[in-house]
């Protein structure tokens, strides 16, 4: 089976034959790439198969999962295509690697957080947890997608209080939306801009390790 997307893989050093492992799918921000996200998950390969996935669209010096037509407004058709490709990639990885299908997690920053939250909202019981760092949920996802977050989903949302790219208020709106759906939310804020601080990194890694062991 041919991979639908380019990715970088990290896995435990000593993989035990026959054992199934939790998986972490990592999505980057616009204009970035699959390598730039690996520093955020350094050390987690002891616990997860980690797939850092490159966006399929060329964007400046890097890549993207979708394009935007305005502030906070992705191009719908291109966004749909990106979500479809990521969905197929998760299916591909689930078939090709020894993954525990009850322990699939998503992690994304900025544009990566946007697609991660969308996938978590629509893939039902496939996804156990989402880490969304500085993102938002497109309005058409809320209004027109089939919302099916599954029964065991939980989410870690973080946002910089001084985010100059995606307003802090959007992070709070994410929390309100997931809370109304009855999904457990951990919401952390940091005195930062549109970035991931060392404290943020430590907090979401701790959250992931706690969630994967439940």
C-alpha positions as CSV (number, residue, x, y, z in Angstrom):
1,X,0.0,0.0,0.0
2,X,1.5,3.3,-1.1
3,X,1.7,6.1,1.5
4,X,-0.7,8.9,0.8
5,X,1.6,11.5,2.4
6,X,5.3,12.1,3.2
7,X,6.2,11.6,6.8
8,X,9.0,11.2,9.3
9,X,8.8,8.2,11.7
10,X,10.1,7.8,15.2
11,X,9.6,4.6,17.1
12,X,10.7,2.8,20.3
13,X,14.3,1.6,20.1
14,X,13.4,-2.0,21.1
15,X,10.1,-2.9,19.4
16,X,8.7,-6.1,20.8
17,X,7.3,-8.4,18.1
18,X,3.5,-8.9,18.4
19,X,3.1,-5.9,20.7
20,X,0.8,-3.0,19.7
21,X,1.9,0.6,20.4
22,X,0.2,3.9,20.9
23,X,0.6,6.3,18.0
24,X,1.1,10.0,17.8
25,X,0.4,11.8,14.5
26,X,2.1,15.2,14.4
27,X,1.0,18.1,12.1
28,X,3.1,21.3,11.5
29,X,2.2,24.9,10.9
30,X,1.9,26.7,7.6
31,X,5.2,27.0,5.8
32,X,6.9,24.5,8.0
33,X,7.7,20.8,7.5
34,X,7.6,17.4,9.2
35,X,11.2,17.8,10.6
36,X,10.5,21.1,12.5
37,X,7.9,19.4,14.8
38,X,10.2,16.6,16.0
39,X,11.8,18.7,18.7
40,X,8.4,19.0,20.4
41,X,8.0,15.2,20.8
42,X,11.6,14.4,21.6
43,X,11.6,11.5,24.1
44,X,8.0,10.4,23.4
45,X,9.2,7.8,20.9
46,X,9.9,5.6,24.0
47,X,6.1,5.3,24.3
48,X,4.6,6.0,20.9
49,X,5.1,5.4,17.2
50,X,5.4,9.0,16.1
51,X,4.4,10.0,12.6
52,X,5.3,13.6,11.7
53,X,3.3,14.3,8.6
54,X,4.3,16.8,5.8
55,X,1.5,18.9,4.4
56,X,0.8,18.0,0.7
57,X,0.8,21.6,-0.5
58,X,4.0,23.7,-1.2
59,X,3.9,26.9,0.9
60,X,6.8,29.3,0.9
61,X,9.9,27.6,2.3
62,X,7.8,24.6,3.5
63,X,4.4,23.0,3.3
64,X,0.7,23.3,4.3
65,X,-2.4,21.2,4.7
66,X,-4.7,23.9,3.3
67,X,-4.7,27.4,2.0
68,X,-6.7,30.4,3.3
69,X,-9.0,32.8,1.6
70,X,-9.2,35.2,4.5
71,X,-8.5,35.6,8.2
72,X,-9.5,32.4,9.9
73,X,-11.2,31.2,6.7
74,X,-9.7,28.2,4.9
75,X,-10.5,27.5,1.3
76,X,-13.2,24.9,1.8
77,X,-12.4,22.5,-1.0
78,X,-8.7,22.5,-0.3
79,X,-9.3,22.1,3.4
80,X,-11.6,19.1,2.7
81,X,-8.9,17.6,0.5
82,X,-6.3,18.0,3.3
83,X,-8.6,16.4,5.9
84,X,-9.3,13.5,3.5
85,X,-5.6,12.9,2.9
86,X,-4.8,12.9,6.6
87,X,-7.7,10.5,7.3
88,X,-6.3,8.2,4.7
89,X,-2.8,8.5,6.1
90,X,-4.0,7.5,9.6
91,X,-5.7,4.5,8.0
92,X,-2.5,3.7,6.1
93,X,-0.3,3.9,9.2
94,X,-2.8,1.8,11.2
95,X,-2.5,-1.0,8.5
96,X,1.3,-0.8,8.0
97,X,2.5,-0.5,11.6
98,X,1.8,-2.4,14.9
99,X,-0.5,0.3,16.4
100,X,-2.9,0.0,19.2
101,X,-6.0,1.3,17.5
102,X,-7.5,2.4,20.8
103,X,-4.5,4.7,21.5
104,X,-4.3,7.0,18.5
105,X,-3.4,10.6,19.3
106,X,-3.0,13.8,17.3
107,X,-0.8,16.8,17.9
108,X,-0.6,20.0,15.9
109,X,0.6,23.5,16.0
110,X,-1.3,26.4,14.4
111,X,-2.5,25.0,11.0
112,X,-1.6,21.6,12.4
113,X,-3.8,22.3,15.4
114,X,-6.7,23.2,13.1
115,X,-6.6,19.9,11.2
116,X,-6.0,18.0,14.4
117,X,-9.1,19.3,16.1
118,X,-11.2,18.8,12.9
119,X,-10.0,15.1,12.7
120,X,-10.7,14.6,16.4
121,X,-14.2,16.0,15.9
122,X,-15.0,13.8,12.9
123,X,-13.2,10.4,13.1
124,X,-15.3,9.0,15.9
125,X,-13.7,6.4,18.1
126,X,-10.5,6.3,16.0
127,X,-9.0,9.2,18.0
128,X,-8.4,9.0,21.7
129,X,-6.7,12.4,22.3
130,X,-5.8,15.7,20.7
131,X,-3.1,18.2,21.5
132,X,-4.1,21.5,19.9
133,X,-1.4,24.2,20.2
134,X,-2.6,27.7,19.0
135,X,-5.4,26.8,16.5
136,X,-9.1,27.3,15.8
137,X,-12.0,25.3,14.4
138,X,-13.3,26.7,11.1
139,X,-16.9,27.8,11.1
140,X,-17.9,25.5,8.3
141,X,-16.5,22.5,10.2
142,X,-18.9,23.4,13.1
143,X,-21.8,24.0,10.8
144,X,-21.5,21.6,7.9
145,X,-19.2,18.7,8.9
146,X,-20.6,15.6,10.6
147,X,-19.5,16.0,14.2
148,X,-18.7,12.6,15.6
149,X,-16.0,12.9,18.3
150,X,-16.4,9.4,19.7
151,X,-16.9,8.3,23.3
152,X,-13.3,8.4,24.7
153,X,-11.9,11.6,23.2
154,X,-10.1,14.2,25.4
155,X,-8.2,17.3,24.4
156,X,-5.4,19.5,25.5
157,X,-5.7,23.0,24.2
158,X,-3.1,25.7,24.7
159,X,-2.8,29.3,23.4
160,X,-0.5,32.2,23.9
161,X,-2.1,35.2,25.7
162,X,-0.2,37.5,23.3
163,X,-0.7,35.5,20.1
164,X,-0.3,38.0,17.2
165,X,-1.3,35.4,14.5
166,X,-4.4,33.7,15.9
167,X,-6.2,35.6,18.7
168,X,-6.2,34.3,22.2
169,X,-10.0,34.5,22.1
170,X,-10.1,31.8,19.5
171,X,-8.4,29.5,21.9
172,X,-11.1,30.2,24.5
173,X,-13.8,29.5,21.8
174,X,-12.2,26.1,21.2
175,X,-12.6,25.3,24.8
176,X,-16.2,26.4,24.9
177,X,-17.0,24.3,21.8
178,X,-15.5,21.1,23.0
179,X,-16.9,21.6,26.5
180,X,-20.5,21.9,25.1
181,X,-19.9,18.6,23.3
182,X,-19.1,17.0,26.7
183,X,-15.5,16.4,25.8
184,X,-13.0,16.7,28.7
185,X,-10.7,19.7,28.0
186,X,-7.4,20.7,29.6
187,X,-6.8,24.4,28.8
188,X,-3.5,26.0,29.4
189,X,-2.5,29.5,28.7
190,X,1.0,31.0,28.5
191,X,2.5,34.5,28.4
192,X,3.7,34.0,24.9
193,X,2.9,34.9,21.3
194,X,2.3,32.4,18.5
195,X,4.9,29.9,19.7
196,X,5.4,26.9,21.9
197,X,7.2,27.6,25.1
198,X,9.3,25.1,27.1
199,X,6.6,25.1,29.8
200,X,3.9,24.4,27.2
201,X,6.0,21.5,25.8
202,X,6.4,20.0,29.3
203,X,2.7,20.4,30.0
204,X,1.4,18.7,26.9
205,X,4.0,15.9,27.1
206,X,2.9,15.2,30.6
207,X,-0.8,15.3,29.6
208,X,-0.1,12.8,26.7
209,X,1.8,10.4,28.9
210,X,-1.0,10.5,31.5
211,X,-3.7,10.0,28.9
212,X,-2.0,7.1,27.1
213,X,-1.8,5.2,30.4
214,X,-5.5,5.4,31.2
